Amino acid sequence: MRALILSAAVVSASLVAVSPQALAGDPDGPGFELGVRTGYAFSAGETGAVPNGNDANLGDYVSGQWPFWLDVGYRFDPSLYLGAYLQYGFGVVNDDVRTECRNANADCSASDTRLGIMGRYRFAPIWKLAPWAGLGIGYEWGSYSYHLSTAITNLDVGSSWSGWEFANLQAGADYRLAPQFSIAPFISVSIDQFQSTTTTTAVGNTTNPNTQDLAKKSIHEWIMIGARVSFSP
């Protein structure tokens, strides 16, 4: 995790060091690039298991998510880009499996956060589209929570997982809307593995957290389809 943060800091420092002349240059030449993405991501794979526990499908908790993704980086030439990304996703709880969420007094929620560094290569334009492919690595935090409120007491049960994002594979195609703005449909597939989990149970004013390393570390994926809007100063 420290190496990831250090890498992101190095990228950010290199961006700050860029001369003002580069910022006002050709949008296809060297300079900053800011991207904002959204879409829908489908979950696949397993969460992993604690000692003497059972593995579980990630989709049994969260069937998908609505992510908001920000990436910022530096374009070295028309083809090569390096930057950092941060994504927060609002999870779609699978209440077909988590039947406790159907209770009228219950409230369930889920989220997913990803942070990392990425590179992208843009190919020669085809008509008005410039196809590109990208690869990122990073870290992920996922959570699921259940809240039950009754006349007697309140019950909160939360589960969170964290681990590495080994690869984030991306492909898209830029369409130039204006000299500094482009929009791109894209698809991405992230390959992740949780390393540890924390379960927190709170009844009334009593809270009991329990953090464990996963004995079985399984692979899970997020398959995202969406659009990216980019701005090149």
mmCIF file of the C-alpha atoms, coordinates in Angstrom:
data_MODEL
# 
_entry.id   MODEL 
# 
loop_
_atom_site.group_PDB 
_atom_site.id 
_atom_site.type_symbol 
_atom_site.label_atom_id 
_atom_site.label_alt_id 
_atom_site.label_comp_id 
_atom_site.label_asym_id 
_atom_site.label_entity_id 
_atom_site.label_seq_id 
_atom_site.pdbx_PDB_ins_code 
_atom_site.Cartn_x 
_atom_site.Cartn_y 
_atom_site.Cartn_z 
_atom_site.occupancy 
_atom_site.B_iso_or_equiv 
_atom_site.pdbx_formal_charge 
_atom_site.auth_seq_id 
_atom_site.auth_comp_id 
_atom_site.auth_asym_id 
_atom_site.auth_atom_id 
_atom_site.pdbx_PDB_model_num 
ATOM 1   C CA . MET A 1 1   ? 0.000   0.000   0.000   1.00 0.00 ? 1   MET A CA 1 
ATOM 2   C CA . ARG A 1 2   ? 2.867   2.401   0.824   1.00 0.00 ? 2   ARG A CA 1 
ATOM 3   C CA . ALA A 1 3   ? 4.413   1.643   -2.576  1.00 0.00 ? 3   ALA A CA 1 
ATOM 4   C CA . LEU A 1 4   ? 1.106   2.460   -4.281  1.00 0.00 ? 4   LEU A CA 1 
ATOM 5   C CA . ILE A 1 5   ? 0.751   5.787   -2.467  1.00 0.00 ? 5   ILE A CA 1 
ATOM 6   C CA . LEU A 1 6   ? 4.390   6.639   -3.229  1.00 0.00 ? 6   LEU A CA 1 
ATOM 7   C CA . SER A 1 7   ? 3.866   5.867   -6.913  1.00 0.00 ? 7   SER A CA 1 
ATOM 8   C CA . ALA A 1 8   ? 0.774   8.072   -7.052  1.00 0.00 ? 8   ALA A CA 1 
ATOM 9   C CA . ALA A 1 9   ? 2.710   10.850  -5.303  1.00 0.00 ? 9   ALA A CA 1 
ATOM 10  C CA . VAL A 1 10  ? 5.536   10.593  -7.845  1.00 0.00 ? 10  VAL A CA 1 
ATOM 11  C CA . VAL A 1 11  ? 3.006   10.902  -10.678 1.00 0.00 ? 11  VAL A CA 1 
ATOM 12  C CA . SER A 1 12  ? 1.384   13.914  -9.027  1.00 0.00 ? 12  SER A CA 1 
ATOM 13  C CA . ALA A 1 13  ? 4.751   15.575  -8.423  1.00 0.00 ? 13  ALA A CA 1 
ATOM 14  C CA . SER A 1 14  ? 5.739   15.109  -12.049 1.00 0.00 ? 14  SER A CA 1 
ATOM 15  C CA . LEU A 1 15  ? 2.482   16.751  -13.118 1.00 0.00 ? 15  LEU A CA 1 
ATOM 16  C CA . VAL A 1 16  ? 3.120   19.786  -10.914 1.00 0.00 ? 16  VAL A CA 1 
ATOM 17  C CA . ALA A 1 17  ? 6.576   20.121  -12.382 1.00 0.00 ? 17  ALA A CA 1 
ATOM 18  C CA . VAL A 1 18  ? 5.243   20.522  -15.933 1.00 0.00 ? 18  VAL A CA 1 
ATOM 19  C CA . SER A 1 19  ? 5.851   23.976  -17.372 1.00 0.00 ? 19  SER A CA 1 
ATOM 20  C CA . PRO A 1 20  ? 2.899   26.347  -17.929 1.00 0.00 ? 20  PRO A CA 1 
ATOM 21  C CA . GLN A 1 21  ? 3.751   26.383  -21.645 1.00 0.00 ? 21  GLN A CA 1 
ATOM 22  C CA . ALA A 1 22  ? 2.846   22.698  -21.880 1.00 0.00 ? 22  ALA A CA 1 
ATOM 23  C CA . LEU A 1 23  ? -0.603  23.368  -20.428 1.00 0.00 ? 23  LEU A CA 1 
ATOM 24  C CA . ALA A 1 24  ? -1.505  25.777  -23.190 1.00 0.00 ? 24  ALA A CA 1 
ATOM 25  C CA . GLY A 1 25  ? -0.183  23.594  -25.994 1.00 0.00 ? 25  GLY A CA 1 
ATOM 26  C CA . ASP A 1 26  ? -1.767  21.391  -28.625 1.00 0.00 ? 26  ASP A CA 1 
ATOM 27  C CA . PRO A 1 27  ? -4.419  19.123  -27.008 1.00 0.00 ? 27  PRO A CA 1 
ATOM 28  C CA . ASP A 1 28  ? -2.753  16.234  -28.853 1.00 0.00 ? 28  ASP A CA 1 
ATOM 29  C CA . GLY A 1 29  ? 0.696   17.232  -27.606 1.00 0.00 ? 29  GLY A CA 1 
ATOM 30  C CA . PRO A 1 30  ? 2.293   17.001  -24.150 1.00 0.00 ? 30  PRO A CA 1 
ATOM 31  C CA . GLY A 1 31  ? 0.214   18.261  -21.242 1.00 0.00 ? 31  GLY A CA 1 
ATOM 32  C CA . PHE A 1 32  ? -2.266  17.515  -18.486 1.00 0.00 ? 32  PHE A CA 1 
ATOM 33  C CA . GLU A 1 33  ? -5.346  15.407  -19.077 1.00 0.00 ? 33  GLU A CA 1 
ATOM 34  C CA . LEU A 1 34  ? -8.313  15.090  -16.734 1.00 0.00 ? 34  LEU A CA 1 
ATOM 35  C CA . GLY A 1 35  ? -10.894 12.332  -17.160 1.00 0.00 ? 35  GLY A CA 1 
ATOM 36  C CA . VAL A 1 36  ? -14.270 11.687  -15.558 1.00 0.00 ? 36  VAL A CA 1 
ATOM 37  C CA . ARG A 1 37  ? -16.066 8.380   -16.046 1.00 0.00 ? 37  ARG A CA 1 
ATOM 38  C CA . THR A 1 38  ? -19.309 6.715   -15.087 1.00 0.00 ? 38  THR A CA 1 
ATOM 39  C CA . GLY A 1 39  ? -21.327 3.714   -16.164 1.00 0.00 ? 39  GLY A CA 1 
ATOM 40  C CA . TYR A 1 40  ? -22.289 0.394   -14.607 1.00 0.00 ? 40  TYR A CA 1 
ATOM 41  C CA . ALA A 1 41  ? -20.036 -2.367  -13.286 1.00 0.00 ? 41  ALA A CA 1 
ATOM 42  C CA . PHE A 1 42  ? -21.059 -6.013  -12.906 1.00 0.00 ? 42  PHE A CA 1 
ATOM 43  C CA . SER A 1 43  ? -19.497 -8.128  -10.162 1.00 0.00 ? 43  SER A CA 1 
ATOM 44  C CA . ALA A 1 44  ? -18.031 -11.609 -10.598 1.00 0.00 ? 44  ALA A CA 1 
ATOM 45  C CA . GLY A 1 45  ? -15.897 -14.013 -8.572  1.00 0.00 ? 45  GLY A CA 1 
ATOM 46  C CA . GLU A 1 46  ? -15.527 -14.627 -4.834  1.00 0.00 ? 46  GLU A CA 1 
ATOM 47  C CA . THR A 1 47  ? -14.671 -12.631 -1.720  1.00 0.00 ? 47  THR A CA 1 
ATOM 48  C CA . GLY A 1 48  ? -12.354 -15.199 -0.116  1.00 0.00 ? 48  GLY A CA 1 
ATOM 49  C CA . ALA A 1 49  ? -12.741 -16.903 3.260   1.00 0.00 ? 49  ALA A CA 1 
ATOM 50  C CA . VAL A 1 50  ? -11.505 -16.468 6.832   1.00 0.00 ? 50  VAL A CA 1 
ATOM 51  C CA . PRO A 1 51  ? -9.962  -19.441 8.709   1.00 0.00 ? 51  PRO A CA 1 
ATOM 52  C CA . ASN A 1 52  ? -12.611 -22.173 9.113   1.00 0.00 ? 52  ASN A CA 1 
ATOM 53  C CA . GLY A 1 53  ? -15.001 -20.053 7.043   1.00 0.00 ? 53  GLY A CA 1 
ATOM 54  C CA . ASN A 1 54  ? -16.660 -20.498 3.681   1.00 0.00 ? 54  ASN A CA 1 
ATOM 55  C CA . ASP A 1 55  ? -15.906 -18.611 0.505   1.00 0.00 ? 55  ASP A CA 1 
ATOM 56  C CA . ALA A 1 56  ? -18.774 -16.500 -0.867  1.00 0.00 ? 56  ALA A CA 1 
ATOM 57  C CA . ASN A 1 57  ? -19.711 -15.063 -4.220  1.00 0.00 ? 57  ASN A CA 1 
ATOM 58  C CA . LEU A 1 58  ? -19.195 -11.310 -4.338  1.00 0.00 ? 58  LEU A CA 1 
ATOM 59  C CA . GLY A 1 59  ? -22.463 -11.130 -6.245  1.00 0.00 ? 59  GLY A CA 1 
ATOM 60  C CA . ASP A 1 60  ? -24.307 -12.594 -3.242  1.00 0.00 ? 60  ASP A CA 1 
ATOM 61  C CA . TYR A 1 61  ? -23.620 -9.288  -1.517  1.00 0.00 ? 61  TYR A CA 1 
ATOM 62  C CA . VAL A 1 62  ? -23.309 -6.803  -4.376  1.00 0.00 ? 62  VAL A CA 1 
ATOM 63  C CA . SER A 1 63  ? -24.595 -7.614  -7.856  1.00 0.00 ? 63  SER A CA 1 
ATOM 64  C CA . GLY A 1 64  ? -23.123 -4.448  -9.341  1.00 0.00 ? 64  GLY A CA 1 
ATOM 65  C CA . GLN A 1 65  ? -22.249 -0.825  -8.736  1.00 0.00 ? 65  GLN A CA 1 
ATOM 66  C CA . TRP A 1 66  ? -22.702 2.668   -10.159 1.00 0.00 ? 66  TRP A CA 1 
ATOM 67  C CA . PRO A 1 67  ? -19.147 4.040   -10.168 1.00 0.00 ? 67  PRO A CA 1 
ATOM 68  C CA . PHE A 1 68  ? -17.832 7.591   -10.427 1.00 0.00 ? 68  PHE A CA 1 
ATOM 69  C CA . TRP A 1 69  ? -14.238 7.536   -11.615 1.00 0.00 ? 69  TRP A CA 1 
ATOM 70  C CA . LEU A 1 70  ? -11.726 10.393  -11.740 1.00 0.00 ? 70  LEU A CA 1 
ATOM 71  C CA . ASP A 1 71  ? -8.343  10.085  -13.403 1.00 0.00 ? 71  ASP A CA 1 
ATOM 72  C CA . VAL A 1 72  ? -5.674  12.740  -13.811 1.00 0.00 ? 72  VAL A CA 1 
ATOM 73  C CA . GLY A 1 73  ? -2.355  12.408  -15.535 1.00 0.00 ? 73  GLY A CA 1 
ATOM 74  C CA . TYR A 1 74  ? 0.146   13.634  -18.070 1.00 0.00 ? 74  TYR A CA 1 
ATOM 75  C CA . ARG A 1 75  ? 0.157   13.011  -21.809 1.00 0.00 ? 75  ARG A CA 1 
ATOM 76  C CA . PHE A 1 76  ? 3.744   12.699  -23.010 1.00 0.00 ? 76  PHE A CA 1 
ATOM 77  C CA . ASP A 1 77  ? 2.783   12.674  -26.703 1.00 0.00 ? 77  ASP A CA 1 
ATOM 78  C CA . PRO A 1 78  ? -0.393  11.990  -28.719 1.00 0.00 ? 78  PRO A CA 1 
ATOM 79  C CA . SER A 1 79  ? -0.190  8.298   -27.822 1.00 0.00 ? 79  SER A CA 1 
ATOM 80  C CA . LEU A 1 80  ? 1.267   7.845   -24.324 1.00 0.00 ? 80  LEU A CA 1 
ATOM 81  C CA . TYR A 1 81  ? -0.460  8.818   -21.058 1.00 0.00 ? 81  TYR A CA 1 
ATOM 82  C CA . LEU A 1 82  ? 0.401   8.085   -17.410 1.00 0.00 ? 82  LEU A CA 1 
ATOM 83  C CA . GLY A 1 83  ? -1.723  9.042   -14.423 1.00 0.00 ? 83  GLY A CA 1 
ATOM 84  C CA . ALA A 1 84  ? -3.562  8.109   -11.249 1.00 0.00 ? 84  ALA A CA 1 
ATOM 85  C CA . TYR A 1 85  ? -7.195  7.126   -10.718 1.00 0.00 ? 85  TYR A CA 1 
ATOM 86  C CA . LEU A 1 86  ? -9.732  7.186   -7.914  1.00 0.00 ? 86  LEU A CA 1 
ATOM 87  C CA . GLN A 1 87  ? -13.145 5.557   -8.107  1.00 0.00 ? 87  GLN A CA 1 
ATOM 88  C CA . TYR A 1 88  ? -16.075 5.427   -5.703  1.00 0.00 ? 88  TYR A CA 1 
ATOM 89  C CA . GLY A 1 89  ? -18.975 3.135   -6.493  1.00 0.00 ? 89  GLY A CA 1 
ATOM 90  C CA . PHE A 1 90  ? -22.475 2.943   -5.041  1.00 0.00 ? 90  PHE A CA 1 
ATOM 91  C CA . GLY A 1 91  ? -23.180 -0.761  -4.662  1.00 0.00 ? 91  GLY A CA 1 
ATOM 92  C CA . VAL A 1 92  ? -26.361 -2.522  -5.761  1.00 0.00 ? 92  VAL A CA 1 
ATOM 93  C CA . VAL A 1 93  ? -27.227 -4.909  -2.922  1.00 0.00 ? 93  VAL A CA 1 
ATOM 94  C CA . ASN A 1 94  ? -28.456 -8.327  -4.035  1.00 0.00 ? 94  ASN A CA 1 
ATOM 95  C CA . ASP A 1 95  ? -31.603 -8.578  -1.904  1.00 0.00 ? 95  ASP A CA 1 
ATOM 96  C CA . ASP A 1 96  ? -32.593 -11.806 -3.718  1.00 0.00 ? 96  ASP A CA 1 
ATOM 97  C CA . VAL A 1 97  ? -29.836 -13.443 -1.660  1.00 0.00 ? 97  VAL A CA 1 
ATOM 98  C CA . ARG A 1 98  ? -29.600 -10.971 1.238   1.00 0.00 ? 98  ARG A CA 1 
ATOM 99  C CA . THR A 1 99  ? -33.240 -11.522 2.146   1.00 0.00 ? 99  THR A CA 1 
ATOM 100 C CA . GLU A 1 100 ? -32.762 -9.708  5.469   1.00 0.00 ? 100 GLU A CA 1 
ATOM 101 C CA . CYS A 1 101 ? -32.667 -6.493  3.438   1.00 0.00 ? 101 CYS A CA 1 
ATOM 102 C CA . ARG A 1 102 ? -36.333 -6.939  2.507   1.00 0.00 ? 102 ARG A CA 1 
ATOM 103 C CA . ASN A 1 103 ? -37.449 -6.307  6.070   1.00 0.00 ? 103 ASN A CA 1 
ATOM 104 C CA . ALA A 1 104 ? -39.446 -3.074  6.296   1.00 0.00 ? 104 ALA A CA 1 
ATOM 105 C CA . ASN A 1 105 ? -37.291 -1.947  9.248   1.00 0.00 ? 105 ASN A CA 1 
ATOM 106 C CA . ALA A 1 106 ? -34.009 -2.822  7.545   1.00 0.00 ? 106 ALA A CA 1 
ATOM 107 C CA . ASP A 1 107 ? -31.648 -0.771  5.443   1.00 0.00 ? 107 ASP A CA 1 
ATOM 108 C CA . CYS A 1 108 ? -28.752 -2.248  3.446   1.00 0.00 ? 108 CYS A CA 1 
ATOM 109 C CA . SER A 1 109 ? -26.010 -0.496  1.523   1.00 0.00 ? 109 SER A CA 1 
ATOM 110 C CA . ALA A 1 110 ? -22.725 -1.261  -0.181  1.00 0.00 ? 110 ALA A CA 1 
ATOM 111 C CA . SER A 1 111 ? -19.819 0.634   -1.679  1.00 0.00 ? 111 SER A CA 1 
ATOM 112 C CA . ASP A 1 112 ? -16.533 0.079   -3.464  1.00 0.00 ? 112 ASP A CA 1 
ATOM 113 C CA . THR A 1 113 ? -13.466 2.339   -3.598  1.00 0.00 ? 113 THR A CA 1 
ATOM 114 C CA . ARG A 1 114 ? -10.456 1.863   -5.870  1.00 0.00 ? 114 ARG A CA 1 
ATOM 115 C CA . LEU A 1 115 ? -7.214  3.838   -6.043  1.00 0.00 ? 115 LEU A CA 1 
ATOM 116 C CA . GLY A 1 116 ? -4.241  3.290   -8.303  1.00 0.00 ? 116 GLY A CA 1 
ATOM 117 C CA . ILE A 1 117 ? -1.983  4.285   -11.175 1.00 0.00 ? 117 ILE A CA 1 
ATOM 118 C CA . MET A 1 118 ? -2.566  3.625   -14.853 1.00 0.00 ? 118 MET A CA 1 
ATOM 119 C CA . GLY A 1 119 ? -1.081  4.007   -18.302 1.00 0.00 ? 119 GLY A CA 1 
ATOM 120 C CA . ARG A 1 120 ? -2.845  4.334   -21.626 1.00 0.00 ? 120 ARG A CA 1 
ATOM 121 C CA . TYR A 1 121 ? -1.789  4.053   -25.262 1.00 0.00 ? 121 TYR A CA 1 
ATOM 122 C CA . ARG A 1 122 ? -3.823  5.765   -27.957 1.00 0.00 ? 122 ARG A CA 1 
ATOM 123 C CA . PHE A 1 123 ? -3.657  4.336   -31.469 1.00 0.00 ? 123 PHE A CA 1 
ATOM 124 C CA . ALA A 1 124 ? -3.853  6.170   -34.792 1.00 0.00 ? 124 ALA A CA 1 
ATOM 125 C CA . PRO A 1 125 ? -7.341  7.611   -35.423 1.00 0.00 ? 125 PRO A CA 1 
ATOM 126 C CA . ILE A 1 126 ? -9.818  5.667   -37.498 1.00 0.00 ? 126 ILE A CA 1 
ATOM 127 C CA . TRP A 1 127 ? -12.170 8.163   -39.148 1.00 0.00 ? 127 TRP A CA 1 
ATOM 128 C CA . LYS A 1 128 ? -13.172 10.408  -36.187 1.00 0.00 ? 128 LYS A CA 1 
ATOM 129 C CA . LEU A 1 129 ? -12.380 7.869   -33.473 1.00 0.00 ? 129 LEU A CA 1 
ATOM 130 C CA . ALA A 1 130 ? -9.033  7.371   -31.739 1.00 0.00 ? 130 ALA A CA 1 
ATOM 131 C CA . PRO A 1 131 ? -9.015  3.895   -30.112 1.00 0.00 ? 131 PRO A CA 1 
ATOM 132 C CA . TRP A 1 132 ? -6.968  3.339   -26.970 1.00 0.00 ? 132 TRP A CA 1 
ATOM 133 C CA . ALA A 1 133 ? -6.027  0.615   -24.503 1.00 0.00 ? 133 ALA A CA 1 
ATOM 134 C CA . GLY A 1 134 ? -5.037  1.037   -20.877 1.00 0.00 ? 134 GLY A CA 1 
ATOM 135 C CA . LEU A 1 135 ? -3.665  -0.888  -17.913 1.00 0.00 ? 135 LEU A CA 1 
ATOM 136 C CA . GLY A 1 136 ? -3.829  0.030   -14.231 1.00 0.00 ? 136 GLY A CA 1 
ATOM 137 C CA . ILE A 1 137 ? -2.873  -1.438  -10.855 1.00 0.00 ? 137 ILE A CA 1 
ATOM 138 C CA . GLY A 1 138 ? -4.066  -0.364  -7.428  1.00 0.00 ? 138 GLY A CA 1 
ATOM 139 C CA . TYR A 1 139 ? -5.882  -1.127  -4.202  1.00 0.00 ? 139 TYR A CA 1 
ATOM 140 C CA . GLU A 1 140 ? -9.562  -1.745  -3.431  1.00 0.00 ? 140 GLU A CA 1 
ATOM 141 C CA . TRP A 1 141 ? -11.865 -1.351  -0.428  1.00 0.00 ? 141 TRP A CA 1 
ATOM 142 C CA . GLY A 1 142 ? -15.346 -2.887  -0.493  1.00 0.00 ? 142 GLY A CA 1 
ATOM 143 C CA . SER A 1 143 ? -18.109 -2.765  2.114   1.00 0.00 ? 143 SER A CA 1 
ATOM 144 C CA . TYR A 1 144 ? -21.580 -4.094  2.864   1.00 0.00 ? 144 TYR A CA 1 
ATOM 145 C CA . SER A 1 145 ? -23.733 -2.960  5.792   1.00 0.00 ? 145 SER A CA 1 
ATOM 146 C CA . TYR A 1 146 ? -27.042 -3.993  7.314   1.00 0.00 ? 146 TYR A CA 1 
ATOM 147 C CA . HIS A 1 147 ? -29.031 -1.815  9.707   1.00 0.00 ? 147 HIS A CA 1 
ATOM 148 C CA . LEU A 1 148 ? -32.152 -2.947  11.571  1.00 0.00 ? 148 LEU A CA 1 
ATOM 149 C CA . SER A 1 149 ? -34.157 -0.565  13.715  1.00 0.00 ? 149 SER A CA 1 
ATOM 150 C CA . THR A 1 150 ? -36.857 -1.861  16.071  1.00 0.00 ? 150 THR A CA 1 
ATOM 151 C CA . ALA A 1 151 ? -38.740 -0.537  19.054  1.00 0.00 ? 151 ALA A CA 1 
ATOM 152 C CA . ILE A 1 152 ? -36.405 -2.543  21.300  1.00 0.00 ? 152 ILE A CA 1 
ATOM 153 C CA . THR A 1 153 ? -32.949 -1.801  19.884  1.00 0.00 ? 153 THR A CA 1 
ATOM 154 C CA . ASN A 1 154 ? -30.847 -1.009  16.846  1.00 0.00 ? 154 ASN A CA 1 
ATOM 155 C CA . LEU A 1 155 ? -28.657 -3.598  15.149  1.00 0.00 ? 155 LEU A CA 1 
ATOM 156 C CA . ASP A 1 156 ? -25.817 -2.779  12.746  1.00 0.00 ? 156 ASP A CA 1 
ATOM 157 C CA . VAL A 1 157 ? -23.770 -5.451  11.013  1.00 0.00 ? 157 VAL A CA 1 
ATOM 158 C CA . GLY A 1 158 ? -21.033 -4.381  8.629   1.00 0.00 ? 158 GLY A CA 1 
ATOM 159 C CA . SER A 1 159 ? -18.541 -6.314  6.521   1.00 0.00 ? 159 SER A CA 1 
ATOM 160 C CA . SER A 1 160 ? -15.605 -4.763  4.717   1.00 0.00 ? 160 SER A CA 1 
ATOM 161 C CA . TRP A 1 161 ? -12.832 -6.206  2.585   1.00 0.00 ? 161 TRP A CA 1 
ATOM 162 C CA . SER A 1 162 ? -9.591  -4.784  1.257   1.00 0.00 ? 162 SER A CA 1 
ATOM 163 C CA . GLY A 1 163 ? -6.928  -6.004  -1.114  1.00 0.00 ? 163 GLY A CA 1 
ATOM 164 C CA . TRP A 1 164 ? -4.973  -5.549  -4.311  1.00 0.00 ? 164 TRP A CA 1 
ATOM 165 C CA . GLU A 1 165 ? -6.188  -4.717  -7.770  1.00 0.00 ? 165 GLU A CA 1 
ATOM 166 C CA . PHE A 1 166 ? -3.707  -6.711  -9.814  1.00 0.00 ? 166 PHE A CA 1 
ATOM 167 C CA . ALA A 1 167 ? -4.827  -5.407  -13.190 1.00 0.00 ? 167 ALA A CA 1 
ATOM 168 C CA . ASN A 1 168 ? -7.370  -3.042  -14.617 1.00 0.00 ? 168 ASN A CA 1 
ATOM 169 C CA . LEU A 1 169 ? -7.679  -3.651  -18.354 1.00 0.00 ? 169 LEU A CA 1 
ATOM 170 C CA . GLN A 1 170 ? -9.352  -0.896  -20.366 1.00 0.00 ? 170 GLN A CA 1 
ATOM 171 C CA . ALA A 1 171 ? -10.312 -0.235  -23.975 1.00 0.00 ? 171 ALA A CA 1 
ATOM 172 C CA . GLY A 1 172 ? -12.146 2.692   -25.529 1.00 0.00 ? 172 GLY A CA 1 
ATOM 173 C CA . ALA A 1 173 ? -12.246 5.166   -28.407 1.00 0.00 ? 173 ALA A CA 1 
ATOM 174 C CA . ASP A 1 174 ? -12.032 8.976   -28.137 1.00 0.00 ? 174 ASP A CA 1 
ATOM 175 C CA . TYR A 1 175 ? -14.344 11.200  -30.159 1.00 0.00 ? 175 TYR A CA 1 
ATOM 176 C CA . ARG A 1 176 ? -13.286 14.856  -30.222 1.00 0.00 ? 176 ARG A CA 1 
ATOM 177 C CA . LEU A 1 177 ? -16.161 17.134  -29.205 1.00 0.00 ? 177 LEU A CA 1 
ATOM 178 C CA . ALA A 1 178 ? -14.040 20.319  -29.143 1.00 0.00 ? 178 ALA A CA 1 
ATOM 179 C CA . PRO A 1 179 ? -10.298 21.093  -29.222 1.00 0.00 ? 179 PRO A CA 1 
ATOM 180 C CA . GLN A 1 180 ? -9.951  20.397  -25.482 1.00 0.00 ? 180 GLN A CA 1 
ATOM 181 C CA . PHE A 1 181 ? -12.815 17.931  -24.922 1.00 0.00 ? 181 PHE A CA 1 
ATOM 182 C CA . SER A 1 182 ? -13.313 14.302  -25.946 1.00 0.00 ? 182 SER A CA 1 
ATOM 183 C CA . ILE A 1 183 ? -15.834 11.610  -25.077 1.00 0.00 ? 183 ILE A CA 1 
ATOM 184 C CA . ALA A 1 184 ? -15.172 7.894   -25.237 1.00 0.00 ? 184 ALA A CA 1 
ATOM 185 C CA . PRO A 1 185 ? -17.290 4.788   -24.766 1.00 0.00 ? 185 PRO A CA 1 
ATOM 186 C CA . PHE A 1 186 ? -15.163 2.262   -22.905 1.00 0.00 ? 186 PHE A CA 1 
ATOM 187 C CA . ILE A 1 187 ? -15.119 -1.125  -21.232 1.00 0.00 ? 187 ILE A CA 1 
ATOM 188 C CA . SER A 1 188 ? -12.860 -2.182  -18.371 1.00 0.00 ? 188 SER A CA 1 
ATOM 189 C CA . VAL A 1 189 ? -12.226 -5.424  -16.527 1.00 0.00 ? 189 VAL A CA 1 
ATOM 190 C CA . SER A 1 190 ? -10.485 -5.308  -13.151 1.00 0.00 ? 190 SER A CA 1 
ATOM 191 C CA . ILE A 1 191 ? -8.915  -8.365  -11.550 1.00 0.00 ? 191 ILE A CA 1 
ATOM 192 C CA . ASP A 1 192 ? -8.789  -8.071  -7.755  1.00 0.00 ? 192 ASP A CA 1 
ATOM 193 C CA . GLN A 1 193 ? -8.084  -10.114 -4.639  1.00 0.00 ? 193 GLN A CA 1 
ATOM 194 C CA . PHE A 1 194 ? -9.106  -9.242  -1.107  1.00 0.00 ? 194 PHE A CA 1 
ATOM 195 C CA . GLN A 1 195 ? -6.452  -9.843  1.547   1.00 0.00 ? 195 GLN A CA 1 
ATOM 196 C CA . SER A 1 196 ? -8.336  -9.124  4.786   1.00 0.00 ? 196 SER A CA 1 
ATOM 197 C CA . THR A 1 197 ? -11.831 -8.541  6.107   1.00 0.00 ? 197 THR A CA 1 
ATOM 198 C CA . THR A 1 198 ? -13.420 -6.758  9.048   1.00 0.00 ? 198 THR A CA 1 
ATOM 199 C CA . THR A 1 199 ? -16.805 -7.634  10.524  1.00 0.00 ? 199 THR A CA 1 
ATOM 200 C CA . THR A 1 200 ? -18.376 -5.136  12.899  1.00 0.00 ? 200 THR A CA 1 
ATOM 201 C CA . THR A 1 201 ? -21.476 -5.847  14.987  1.00 0.00 ? 201 THR A CA 1 
ATOM 202 C CA . ALA A 1 202 ? -23.133 -3.056  16.952  1.00 0.00 ? 202 ALA A CA 1 
ATOM 203 C CA . VAL A 1 203 ? -26.110 -3.660  19.235  1.00 0.00 ? 203 VAL A CA 1 
ATOM 204 C CA . GLY A 1 204 ? -27.294 -0.516  20.958  1.00 0.00 ? 204 GLY A CA 1 
ATOM 205 C CA . ASN A 1 205 ? -24.162 1.193   22.280  1.00 0.00 ? 205 ASN A CA 1 
ATOM 206 C CA . THR A 1 206 ? -21.986 -1.930  22.163  1.00 0.00 ? 206 THR A CA 1 
ATOM 207 C CA . THR A 1 207 ? -19.697 -2.372  19.142  1.00 0.00 ? 207 THR A CA 1 
ATOM 208 C CA . ASN A 1 208 ? -17.563 -5.448  18.439  1.00 0.00 ? 208 ASN A CA 1 
ATOM 209 C CA . PRO A 1 209 ? -15.124 -5.231  15.488  1.00 0.00 ? 209 PRO A CA 1 
ATOM 210 C CA . ASN A 1 210 ? -13.238 -8.283  14.280  1.00 0.00 ? 210 ASN A CA 1 
ATOM 211 C CA . THR A 1 211 ? -10.451 -8.021  11.673  1.00 0.00 ? 211 THR A CA 1 
ATOM 212 C CA . GLN A 1 212 ? -8.943  -11.124 10.100  1.00 0.00 ? 212 GLN A CA 1 
ATOM 213 C CA . ASP A 1 213 ? -6.586  -11.996 7.280   1.00 0.00 ? 213 ASP A CA 1 
ATOM 214 C CA . LEU A 1 214 ? -8.255  -14.200 4.709   1.00 0.00 ? 214 LEU A CA 1 
ATOM 215 C CA . ALA A 1 215 ? -7.081  -17.811 4.794   1.00 0.00 ? 215 ALA A CA 1 
ATOM 216 C CA . LYS A 1 216 ? -8.406  -18.408 1.290   1.00 0.00 ? 216 LYS A CA 1 
ATOM 217 C CA . LYS A 1 217 ? -7.707  -15.566 -1.117  1.00 0.00 ? 217 LYS A CA 1 
ATOM 218 C CA . SER A 1 218 ? -9.978  -15.705 -4.136  1.00 0.00 ? 218 SER A CA 1 
ATOM 219 C CA . ILE A 1 219 ? -10.119 -13.671 -7.325  1.00 0.00 ? 219 ILE A CA 1 
ATOM 220 C CA . HIS A 1 220 ? -13.012 -11.384 -8.168  1.00 0.00 ? 220 HIS A CA 1 
ATOM 221 C CA . GLU A 1 221 ? -13.694 -9.048  -11.062 1.00 0.00 ? 221 GLU A CA 1 
ATOM 222 C CA . TRP A 1 222 ? -15.566 -5.876  -11.929 1.00 0.00 ? 222 TRP A CA 1 
ATOM 223 C CA . ILE A 1 223 ? -16.738 -5.610  -15.538 1.00 0.00 ? 223 ILE A CA 1 
ATOM 224 C CA . MET A 1 224 ? -17.582 -1.998  -16.310 1.00 0.00 ? 224 MET A CA 1 
ATOM 225 C CA . ILE A 1 225 ? -19.272 -0.468  -19.348 1.00 0.00 ? 225 ILE A CA 1 
ATOM 226 C CA . GLY A 1 226 ? -19.507 3.293   -19.513 1.00 0.00 ? 226 GLY A CA 1 
ATOM 227 C CA . ALA A 1 227 ? -18.299 6.595   -20.915 1.00 0.00 ? 227 ALA A CA 1 
ATOM 228 C CA . ARG A 1 228 ? -15.279 8.813   -20.220 1.00 0.00 ? 228 ARG A CA 1 
ATOM 229 C CA . VAL A 1 229 ? -15.173 12.571  -20.776 1.00 0.00 ? 229 VAL A CA 1 
ATOM 230 C CA . SER A 1 230 ? -11.665 14.029  -20.935 1.00 0.00 ? 230 SER A CA 1 
ATOM 231 C CA . PHE A 1 231 ? -10.374 17.591  -20.772 1.00 0.00 ? 231 PHE A CA 1 
ATOM 232 C CA . SER A 1 232 ? -6.968  18.679  -22.034 1.00 0.00 ? 232 SER A CA 1 
ATOM 233 C CA . PRO A 1 233 ? -6.042  22.253  -20.953 1.00 0.00 ? 233 PRO A CA 1 
# 
